[in-house]
Amino acid sequence: MAVGETFPNARPGWLAERTGLAAARQGDRAALARSLILLLALVLGVTVLGSLATGPITVPVLDLLPHVPKLFTAEELPASVSMRDWVVVTEIRLPRVVLGALIGAALAVSGAVMQGLFRNSLADPGIVGVSAGAGLGAALFIVLGNAALAPVMAVLGIYAVPIAAFAGGLINTLLLYRIGTRGGFTSVATLLLAGIALGALTGAATGLLVYVADDQELRDLQFWGLGSLAGANWEKVASAAPIILAMLFATPFLARGLNALTLGEAAAAHIGIRVQRLKNISILLVAAATGASVAVSGGIGFVGIVVPHLLRLTIGPDHRFLLPAAALLGAILLIAADTLARTIVAPAELPIGIITAFAGAPFFLWILLKNRGLSGL
């Protein structure tokens, strides 16, 4: 069926124009978006340096930066470099900053993809229960990894918990999508309610694992339950980075399809978007990134809902620019939140999930109230 037959009042080419990658309702925001992405990249660099320098020990980060490549070589440090400062930066703060940047980018981009997929600003991996499923997968290997699942742990090594979290997030995501979709239409209200129900179910299963866990396993469960980067090290960076980086490099290829989905699935299909394949790939990428993030940092909420919404208000809904901007802003916010978490009550440390919840929950309520007439809630 031709486009003109389906939409008789539309002039030829209107779908292509509406979904043009540089177009926005209020005019072309491409220049603004590019400028913002450049600005965010600069802010990210400043945030990284600030986080590396901040802590109980003042470290001259700029003096150490020229020697960072020596991490990957056998060269010795010059006598002018303090070994204490070097260890603090390279073994404690730098892996924490790298992990925070990866997780912040992954959660923000996951939120942007889900909101584009479901065409609603309330969609988020944490809100709809994906994080809960990923947490259950991680808990299974944390508690049973030395017993029933020991053979699997021996094969997968450091990747066992991220892969288990990925599987848990994927299963929950597929269940939610199956429940919330009927006749090709996804009900956001049903999706959110199903997310609450599945979150309660996975929470009960996690509670059972807590009941049978020993002291060390309980501490590990407490770590990811509240959300923290306190245990960050290069091993955890190595376990999560391949999955998260693969997702971050893959999502820009979804931009055209996500832009087309803003018109609805039928209209997107008419201009050549393979909608079902787009859904499947998007769900897989979100589950992978969320699972890997939860496995190494625990439950950090609201990054995926706050960041994309703020950027849409600024640069519009074009996913060509929204996705890279979300990655940068998510990384900035999580690094900043982690810096605050480890300094606000020093020498103790506040779980980062508490900070993101305090900041994100009111914002989520504002979005909910603003869109209640459109969401059906």
C-alpha positions in Angstrom: 0.0 0.0 0.0 1.4 3.4 -0.9 1.9 6.0 1.7 -0.5 8.4 0.0 -3.2 5.7 0.2 -2.7 5.2 3.9 -2.6 9.0 4.6 -4.7 10.6 1.9 -4.3 14.1 3.2 -0.5 13.9 3.3 1.6 15.2 0.5 4.3 12.9 -1.0 7.4 12.6 1.1 5.9 13.9 4.3 7.1 10.8 6.3 10.7 11.3 5.1 10.6 14.9 6.1 9.0 14.2 9.5 11.7 11.7 10.3 14.6 13.6 8.8 17.5 13.1 11.0 18.3 16.8 11.3 14.7 18.0 11.8 13.0 19.0 15.0 9.6 20.4 15.7 10.9 23.8 16.9 13.4 24.1 14.1 16.7 22.6 13.3 18.6 22.0 16.5 21.5 20.2 15.0 24.0 23.0 15.6 22.8 23.4 19.2 23.1 19.6 19.7 26.7 19.5 18.3 27.7 22.4 20.4 26.2 20.8 23.5 28.0 17.5 22.8 31.3 19.3 22.5 30.6 21.2 25.8 29.6 17.9 27.6 32.9 16.3 26.4 34.9 19.2 27.9 32.8 19.1 31.1 33.4 15.3 31.4 37.2 15.9 31.2 37.0 18.5 33.9 34.8 16.3 36.1 37.2 13.3 35.7 40.2 15.5 36.8 38.2 16.9 39.7 37.2 13.5 40.9 40.8 12.2 40.6 42.0 15.1 42.7 39.3 15.0 45.3 39.5 13.0 48.5 41.2 12.8 51.9 44.6 13.0 50.2 45.2 16.0 47.9 46.8 14.7 44.7 48.5 16.8 42.0 46.7 15.1 39.2 48.0 17.3 36.4 51.6 16.3 37.4 50.7 12.6 37.2 48.8 12.7 33.9 51.9 12.5 31.6 52.9 9.3 33.3 49.5 7.5 33.0 50.7 5.5 29.8 53.3 3.8 32.1 50.3 1.8 33.4 50.5 -0.3 30.3 54.3 -0.5 30.0 57.2 -1.7 32.0 58.7 1.8 32.4 59.6 2.9 35.9 58.3 6.1 37.4 60.8 9.0 37.8 61.9 9.8 41.3 60.0 13.1 41.2 56.6 11.2 41.2 55.3 10.3 44.7 54.5 6.6 44.9 51.7 7.3 47.3 50.0 9.7 44.9 50.5 7.3 42.0 48.9 4.4 43.8 46.0 6.6 45.1 45.2 7.8 41.5 45.9 4.7 39.4 44.8 1.9 41.8 41.9 3.6 43.7 40.5 6.6 42.0 41.1 6.0 38.3 39.3 2.6 38.1 36.5 4.1 40.1 36.2 7.0 37.7 36.4 4.8 34.6 33.7 2.5 36.0 31.5 5.4 37.0 31.8 6.9 33.5 30.9 3.6 31.9 27.9 2.9 34.1 26.6 6.4 33.9 26.8 6.3 30.1 25.2 2.8 29.9 22.3 3.7 32.2 21.6 7.1 30.5 21.7 5.6 27.0 19.6 2.6 28.1 17.0 5.1 29.3 17.1 7.0 26.0 16.7 3.8 24.0 13.8 2.6 26.1 12.0 5.9 26.0 12.4 6.0 22.2 11.3 2.4 21.9 8.2 2.8 24.0 7.6 6.5 23.0 7.2 7.6 26.6 9.5 9.6 28.9 8.5 7.4 31.8 10.3 4.3 30.5 13.6 3.5 32.3 15.5 0.2 33.0 15.0 0.7 36.8 11.4 1.8 36.7 10.2 -1.1 34.6 12.1 -3.7 36.6 15.0 -4.5 34.3 17.5 -3.6 37.1 15.6 -5.9 39.5 15.9 -8.8 37.1 19.6 -8.1 36.6 20.1 -7.9 40.4 18.5 -11.3 40.8 20.8 -12.8 38.2 23.9 -11.3 40.0 22.6 -12.4 43.4 22.3 -16.0 42.1 26.0 -16.1 41.3 27.1 -14.2 44.4 25.3 -16.6 46.7 25.6 -19.9 44.7 28.8 -19.2 42.8 30.9 -21.3 45.3 28.4 -24.1 45.5 25.8 -25.1 42.9 27.1 -22.8 40.3 30.8 -23.4 40.9 31.4 -25.2 37.6 29.9 -22.2 35.7 32.0 -19.8 37.7 35.1 -21.7 36.9 34.4 -21.4 33.2 33.3 -17.8 33.1 35.6 -16.4 35.7 35.2 -12.6 36.3 32.5 -12.4 33.6 30.2 -14.8 35.4 28.3 -12.2 37.5 27.9 -9.7 34.6 26.7 -12.4 32.3 24.2 -13.6 35.0 23.0 -10.1 35.5 22.6 -9.7 31.8 20.5 -12.8 31.6 18.3 -11.7 34.4 17.8 -8.3 32.9 17.0 -9.8 29.5 14.4 -12.3 30.9 12.7 -9.5 32.9 12.7 -7.2 29.8 11.2 -9.8 27.5 8.5 -10.7 30.1 7.6 -7.0 30.5 7.5 -6.4 26.8 5.4 -9.5 26.3 2.9 -8.5 29.0 2.8 -4.8 27.9 2.3 -5.4 24.2 -0.9 -6.5 22.6 -1.9 -6.3 19.0 1.4 -4.5 18.2 0.6 -1.7 20.7 2.7 -1.3 23.9 0.7 0.1 26.9 3.0 2.1 29.1 0.6 1.9 32.0 0.6 -1.9 31.8 4.3 -1.9 31.4 4.9 0.1 34.6 2.4 -2.0 36.6 4.0 -5.2 35.3 7.4 -3.8 36.2 6.2 -3.3 39.8 4.8 -6.9 40.0 8.0 -8.5 38.5 10.1 -6.3 40.7 8.3 -7.6 43.8 8.7 -11.2 42.5 12.4 -10.8 41.9 12.7 -9.0 45.2 11.2 -12.0 46.9 13.6 -14.4 45.2 16.5 -12.1 46.1 15.3 -12.1 49.7 15.4 -15.9 49.7 19.0 -15.8 48.5 19.8 -13.3 51.3 18.3 -15.7 53.8 20.7 -18.5 52.8 23.8 -16.3 52.2 26.8 -16.3 54.6 28.4 -13.1 56.0 30.7 -12.4 53.0 27.8 -13.0 50.5 25.6 -10.7 52.6 28.2 -7.9 52.3 28.4 -8.4 48.6 24.6 -8.3 48.3 24.5 -5.2 50.4 27.0 -3.6 48.1 25.0 -3.9 44.9 21.6 -3.5 46.7 22.3 0.1 47.7 24.5 1.0 44.7 28.1 1.9 45.2 31.4 2.2 43.4 33.4 1.6 46.5 34.7 -1.8 45.3 35.8 -0.5 42.0 39.1 -2.0 40.6 40.6 -2.8 37.3 39.2 -6.4 37.4 35.6 -5.1 37.6 36.3 -2.6 34.9 37.6 -5.4 32.7 34.5 -7.5 33.4 31.9 -4.8 32.6 33.7 -2.6 30.0 33.4 -5.0 26.9 29.7 -5.4 27.3 29.0 -1.7 28.0 31.3 -0.4 25.3 29.7 -2.8 22.8 26.3 -1.4 23.7 27.5 2.2 23.4 29.1 1.7 20.0 26.0 -0.2 18.7 23.2 2.2 19.8 24.0 5.0 17.4 23.0 2.7 14.5 19.5 2.6 16.1 19.0 6.3 15.8 17.2 6.4 12.5 14.8 3.7 13.6 14.1 5.3 17.0 13.4 8.6 15.2 10.9 6.9 12.9 9.2 5.3 15.9 8.2 8.7 17.2 5.5 8.6 14.5 4.3 5.2 15.5 5.1 1.6 14.5 2.9 1.6 11.4 4.4 4.8 10.0 8.0 3.6 10.8 7.3 0.4 8.9 6.0 2.3 5.9 9.4 4.1 5.5 11.3 0.9 5.6 12.2 0.4 9.3 12.2 -3.2 10.3 10.3 -2.5 13.6 10.4 -5.9 15.2 14.2 -6.3 14.6 14.7 -2.8 16.0 12.7 -3.8 19.1 14.7 -7.0 19.5 18.1 -5.4 19.2 17.1 -2.5 21.5 15.9 -4.8 24.2 19.0 -7.0 23.9 21.4 -4.0 24.2 19.5 -2.4 27.1 19.5 -5.7 29.0 23.2 -6.3 28.4 24.3 -2.8 29.5 21.9 -2.7 32.5 23.0 -6.2 33.6 26.7 -5.4 33.4 26.2 -2.2 35.3 24.1 -3.7 38.1 26.6 -6.6 38.5 29.5 -4.3 39.3 27.8 -1.3 40.9 24.5 -2.5 42.2 21.1 -0.7 41.9 21.7 2.9 40.8 18.4 4.4 39.8 16.9 7.3 38.0 20.0 8.1 35.8 18.2 6.6 32.8 15.1 8.7 33.2 16.5 12.1 34.2 19.4 12.4 31.7 17.4 11.7 28.4 14.5 13.9 29.5 16.8 16.9 30.3 18.5 16.5 27.0 15.2 16.3 25.1 14.2 19.6 26.6 17.4 21.1 25.3 18.3 19.6 22.0 15.0 17.8 21.0 14.2 14.2 20.3 16.7 13.4 17.5 18.4 10.3 18.6 21.5 11.0 16.4 22.4 13.6 18.9 20.4 12.4 21.9 22.3 9.1 22.3 25.9 10.5 22.4 24.8 13.4 24.5 23.1 11.0 27.0 26.3 9.0 27.2 28.4 12.0 28.1 25.9 13.6 30.5 25.2 10.2 32.2 29.0 9.8 32.8 29.3 13.3 34.1 26.4 12.9 36.6 27.5 9.6 37.9 31.1 10.6 38.4 29.9 13.8 40.2 27.5 11.8 42.3 30.2 9.3 43.3 32.6 12.1 44.2 29.9 13.6 46.4 29.1 10.2 47.9 32.7 9.6 49.0 33.3 13.2 50.4 30.0 14.4 51.9 30.3 12.2 55.0 34.1 11.5 54.9 35.8 9.4 56.1 32.7 7.3 55.7 31.0 6.8 52.4 27.4 7.2 51.3 26.0 4.7 48.8 25.7 6.4 45.4 22.2 4.9 44.9 20.9 7.1 47.7 22.2 10.3 46.1 20.7 9.4 42.7 17.4 8.5 44.3 17.2 11.8 46.2 17.9 13.7 43.1 16.0 11.6 40.6 12.8 10.6 42.5 11.4 14.2 42.6 12.2 14.6 39.0 10.4 11.4 38.1 7.3 12.6 40.0 7.4 15.9 38.1 7.5 14.0 34.8 4.7 11.7 35.9 2.5 14.6 36.9 3.3 16.5 33.7 2.5 13.5 31.5 -0.4 11.9 33.4 -2.9 13.0 30.9 -0.9 11.4 28.1 0.3 8.2 29.8 -3.1 7.0 30.8 -2.1 6.8 34.5 
